[in-house]
Amino acid sequence: MRFKIAQWSMCVMLAAAPFAPEAAASRGDTRSEVRSSAQQRPASSQAQRQARPRGTRAGSLSGNSSGGLTCVPYARSVTGMEISGNGRDWWHNAAGRYARGQRPQTGSVLAWPGSGSMSSGHVAVVSRVLNARMIEIDHANWGGPGIRRGTVMRHVKVMDVSDDNSWTRVRVQVGWTSENFGREYPTYGFIHNRAANTTLAGASDDMIRPVSYSSRSVSQSRSTAQRSTTRPRQPSAPQVIRLAQARTTR
């Protein structure tokens, strides 16, 4: 009986021998696939980290960790100006390409240098000119009470507090209402949305504009100045005698 059982087991082993290499190969393929997928996962995550810009988080725009929009891409999208750099770089990078000045105009960009906690500077689009000392702007990523960083705000009032009305020092509206204004900030001026060395009808770009004088106006001004500075003429001798006679007869 034992001999028959041994014969049957040998027969089963001989019958299963041809399929053993295929089973081992299938197990090896499965293990290799697991290893290759494990190796590919770090590579894909590493590629994603390399493709992500520095200083940004997933889901954020232009380096703003709050997931909103910063001032530079917003100003570009609104005006179409092709100026590179942070807000603090716009004034210098616009030189020779766009007209610049110290007078606000609708559609122009007010540029802030880097100062204090605002090291990257700031840019805002002028939406309305109220008077010589007050304008309204549209901008993004300007925090305040109840305002999250990355928020786009429109019709924000800005007040010029410079001594010479050059818009080189301003105060910006705090919060959603124009009841209060923040601290003073230095500014460069306004970058106009047109080519450099061009003027806009009915608008002056600079505080001081060159004045050309004609030869006739110069001669007239000189003669006027001479008349105002010359001494009055002394009376002649006959006039002196007549004046003396008139006094004695009185």
Summary of the structure (lengths in Angstrom):
residues: 250
radius of gyration: 41.5
end to end distance: 181.4
largest distance: 183.7
contacts: 619
relative contact order: 0.11
helix: 38%
strand: 23%
